[in-house]
């Protein structure tokens, strides 16, 4: 009797275990199915299209439009510098001079050589008349005379440019030479900027795409750190025709109207250049963009009830709107509310 009772208990335990396993086995597919069918409620917004002139935002420093970087024509020891940084100078004023010992000696040497070659040429001319010299000898003497005259001109030219003279009325903004130093030929020693009140520009560097969109006469708005509450108007007056070999950027020059304010070389600021060339943009709400980084980002769209993540190129922000350059060419709607919870192929429930 005891044996039968033990077998009954054993069979009952086995049956209970099988029932639990069957029960668990039935719930797993149901739970998986529910997980697979998770639906995320979202809202969608129509993609609008607008034609605008995208502003170009850059930074730069203020300078005089007329700037002279002055140097000596020849190298030598600096004998005297007559100005200091910040000093006002007049056009034609002597600013610096080299030690003239070697340069004057070169001029004297060229002068003596020219005088000797002239005597030689005249002597051969007289000898030719007496048939004591040949035509070839006269031609050689004449050539020697001409060469000596050109050497004299070179020496005299170098002598005249062994000093620095201001070509404009302005201010010495930088002095890079001192008395007793050796100054190399062509190395800027003094930088002079014009002192005219309304002669101020901001020089900025722009990309090749922005360079192609700008033209002379385009307007600009300039804000300077020195005058944070002021906005100055400007005009694009120069566009470089070649890129900087290092940065690969093009320099643009914006002439600024100081509007009575006092400007100085080196003032830092930002400029918004307004291109006269328009572009077509796709316009979407800012909440539709996810993972924005610079001008790159992503949006989700509805594709047959499933979420699809696509990349976009952002032009610029305009309040609560994003103007998109690329990525939405064939897209009519984007997901706004709920996009932060989506992944590719998420099931969607469109809310009104």
Beta strands, then each sheet from edge to edge (+ up, - down):
strand 1: 39-42
strand 2: 44-46
strand 3: 48-52
strand 4: 55-64
strand 5: 67-70
strand 6: 76-81
strand 7: 88-89
strand 8: 94-98
strand 9: 163-165
strand 10: 170-175
strand 11: 182-183
strand 12: 190-194
strand 13: 200-206
strand 14: 219-224
strand 15: 227-239
strand 16: 250-256
strand 17: 268-274
strand 18: 279-285
strand 19: 290-293
strand 20: 296-303
strand 21: 306-318
strand 22: 321-326
strand 23: 333-335
strand 24: 347-350
sheet 1: 1+ 24+
sheet 2: 2+ 23-
sheet 3: 3+ 18- 22+ 21- 20+ 19-
sheet 4: 4+ 13- 16+ 15- 14+ 17- 4+
sheet 5: 5+ 12- 10+ 7-
sheet 6: 9+ 8- 6+ 11-
end
